[in-house]
Every structure is written in C-alpha cells, then in structure tokens.
Amino acid sequence: MTKSLISEEVTSVCFSSKGEAIAGTFAGLLKSYNRSDILTNSVKTSGAIWSVCENGGKVYAQCSDRTVEVYSLDLKVQLKRWTTQFQAGKIAVVNGEVYVSNPKKKSVVTFDGDGNEVGKITHPSFEVPIHIKPYGKDGLVVSDTEAECVFMFRNGHCKWQIGHANCTGISVDRNNEQIWVKRLNKKTLTVLSPEGEKLGYTEVHSLTSDIKHDMAVDGKRLYLASNNGLSTSREGSSVCVIS
C-alpha cells in the first residue's frame, strides 16, 4: 500500500538519526517529527534542493545554485553556507565529512565542516557517479548508472564494486545495514548486503523512472520522492530472497 504525503515535486528524501523524514523540494526543506508521516516544519533555501542528508544532528542540503546549506535538525537555524565550484550531483555526510558528487568530473569531492575542499574520490570505473549515500561511520555507497556499478568506499578506499544494470538511486537501511538500489525504468528494488551480495528484491508499483529523484528506507518504511510528490510504502518490508 502506498500513501501520498506531499503533492509538490520532491527531489530528495532521507531519514534523520531519530527516524524523522526530511524532504527536499524546489522551494526548500520539509521535516516530520517523532517518526510521523506528516511533514510540518519547513525552511526556504537559496535554490532548489538537489539532495539532502542528516548527520550529527545537522541537516545538509545541496542546492541548485551550487551552494551547500547546513541547518539545525529542527530547521530553525542556518549553521553554515558555502559554494562549490562545480554543478554538483548529490550530497552525503559521513562522520562530519561532506561528500558531494561531481559527475562531470567522474569524482566525489570531500569537504570539511567549514566547506573547505580536502580531498577527492575517484575510481577507474567511474563514468557518471551521481547517487551517493552514507554507510555507517566510515562508508560511502556510490551508484553509477553509466558504469552500471554500485561501489562501497571506506575511508576513501574502494572495498568492493558490483555490476548492476540500470542502477540509479540508492538508500541505506540503518536498521539492518542493507543497501537498496533503484533500477531505471523498473518497478523493483535490489537489496544488497554490506559486502555487496545480492540478498533479494522487492517490487513497488509506485516507483518513478526519473533518475533525478530519491528514496529512503528505514526499517519497514520506504519513502519515494518523485515529480508527483512524496509517498510512503509498506511494500518495502517484503523482500523476495534470491536463491
């Protein structure tokens, strides 16, 4: 069963460490409270949100005007704001380090908490690395549609890569450490183990094929961001095991 939560276009969605949903739109950020499906608090950002991520009680937003904006968890205070020197893809934050994908340069750029560029992740197989998500305390998962691969990096080093046709959006379920992969023009999500093994798949009829958009998995909750808005589905809890 799928339920619509927001009717305006939603470009990105994530869960906070408290299980609250945070959504990015063309106008700004929206957030729920106490694991509710109702998103009430909001803040207007300098540009449309391409990507949003929470880490350490802070909300990081990658905007269309090349800025990164950092807010308190309740979205009431802007803590930081800086500009990247490139048209960024997606954002992920791992242990205070900010990762921003730069698909045109086939890399993921690392910033410190003040917005200073401190490093770069590259890989010989990178073609258009757009989608990135944090994994645990030191991991970063990267999905590259053109390379048809999903990668796991730890402390900047690639630990594994797995071929995955039509891979687009990704999400990490922090409750059971699974990695969920969205497939272009498909209604199924692939479920991977922390070691990159394919555990199974699940079918979600409301999935959009738009690769710009996002999803978030938290236990039995699956949130889907699309040009039709934000919806939640309990179908994500039913996974067909691959034998």
N, C-alpha and C positions, 0 to 999 in steps of 0.2 A: 504494500500500500504506500502511495506517495502523497504527501501533503504540501501544498504551496504555502510558503512563508512570506515571500516578498514578490511583488509583481513587476518591479522595475528590473532592468538588466543587472545581473550580478557577475562580476568578473573574477572574484576570488573569494575563498572562504577557508577558515581554519578554526581549530578549537584552541582555547587557552588551556593552561595547565590546570585550571579549575573546571574544565569541561564546558566553558561558555563559548557559544558560537560568535565569531567575528566575521563580518562580510564586507567586501569592498565593492563599491558601485562607481558609476561615472560621477556621482556627486560627493562621495566621501565614504565614511565608515559607519557601520551599524553593529550593535553588540547586544547579546542577550544576557540575562542574569540567572544564576542558580540553575544552570543546565536547562533552562526553559527554551521552548521553540519560538518564543516571542522575542523579536529583536526590537528593543525600545530606545536605547541610548544611541546618539549619533553625533558625528562631527563632520564639518565640511572641510575638505582638503584642497590643496592648491591646484590639483589636477585630478583627472580620472584615475581610479585605483587600478593598477595592473596586477598587483599582488599584495597579500597581507600575511603577516606571520607574528606570533607571540612568543616571547622568550623572557624569562626572568621578571615577569610582571610588567613588561613593556610591549606595546603594540607597534610593529614596524610596517609602514606602508610604502610601497614603490609606486610613484605617481607617473602619469603620462608626460609631465613636464620635466622629467629626468631628476626629480627630487626624491629623497628618502625622508619621510616624516616619522618621528617617534613620539608616541603618546603614552600617558599613564594607562593602566589597564581599564580604568573607568572612562577613558577617552576625554576627560575633563581638562587635562593639562598637556600641552605640546612640550616635550622634553628636549628634542633635538630636531634639526632640519639641515640637510646638506644636499648638494647636487652632484650627480655622477656625470662623467664626461662622455657618456655614451647613452644611446637609447636602450634602456635595459629591458630584460625579459621578466624574470620572476625574482622574488626575494626569499631568503631563508636565513634564520639566525640560529647559530649553534654555539652555546656557551659564551655568549656575548660577542662573538664574531659574526659580522654581517656578510652574507654571500649574495651577490647579485649576478644573475646570468647575463652574459653578453653574447648572444647567439651569432651576431655578425662577425665577431672575432673568434668564434669557436672556443669560448672560455667562460669560466665563472670567476668573477673578481671578488676578492676579500677586502673588507673594510673593518677598521676598529670601531669602537663605540662612538667615536667623535667624527667619523666619516672620512678618516684618512685611509687611502688605499695602502694595504700592507702585503698583498700577495695576489696570486692568480692560480687557478686550477685549469690545467689543460690535459688533453688525452689524445693520442694519435687517432682514435676512432671518432672523436667529436666531429659532427657535421653542423648541426643546429641545436645545441644544448639549451633548451628553453626552461623546461619544468624542473624545479629543484624543491626538495623538502628536507627539513632537518630529521636526523635519526639519532635518538639517544643523546648522549653527552658529547660525542665527538664525530658523529656520522652525518654524511650528506648524500642524499639519493638524487641522481640526475637522470632525466628521461630525454632521449634524443630521437625525435620522430624520423628524421632523415637517415640517421645511422641505424635505426631500428634496434636500439640497445637501451638497456637500463643499467646504470652504474652505481656502485656503492663506494664512496670515498670516506676514509677515516684519517683525520689529521692531515688532509690534503693529498693522501696517497690512495690510489685505486686498489680496493681489496677484491673486487670482482666486477665483471660485466656479463650480462646475459642478453642474448639476442631475443628481441621481442617485436614482432611485426606490428606496425601501426600503433606503437606506444605513444601516448600523449600525456595527459595529466596523471599525476601520482599523488598518493596520500599515504601517511604512515599512521597505523593504528597503535597508539602508545600503550593501549591496554594489553595487547598480546603480541606486540612487536612485529606485526605483519606489514608488508608493503603492498598497497593496492595500486594497480596500473590500469588506466583507462585506455581503450583502443579506439582509434579513429574509425568513424562510421560503423561502430559495433555497439551492441547493447549489453556487452559483457565486460566485467572487470576481472583481471587476473590477480590472484593473491600469491605473493612471494614470501618466502621465509627470510630471516635476516642474512642467510647465506646465499640468497638468490635462487633457491629451489622453488619451482612452481608447485604450490600446495593445492590449488584449485581455482575455481572461478565462480562468479555469481552473475546472474542476469538481472538487469534493471531496465525496465521498459521506458523510463522517462529520461534516459541518458541522451544528451545532445552530442552531436558530432563536432561541435565548434571547439577547435584546439586551444582557443584563447582562454577558455573557461576552466573551472577548477572543481575539485571535490574535496571533502574531508570525512574521515572515518574515525569514530570514537566508540569503541565497544560495539554495540548493536545499532548505533546511529550512523547513517550515511547522509551527508548533506551534498546537494548537487547545485552548482552555480551555472547559470546559463543565460542566454539572451531573453529568456522568458521569466527570469527571476531566480529565487532560491527556493528549493524544495527539499524535504526530508523524506527518507525512505527507510523502512524497517527491513526491506529486502536484503540489505547489506549483511544481515546476520545469518543468512542462509547461503552457505558456501558448498558447492559441489566439489568433492575431493577428486583430484586427479590420481588415477591408479597407475 
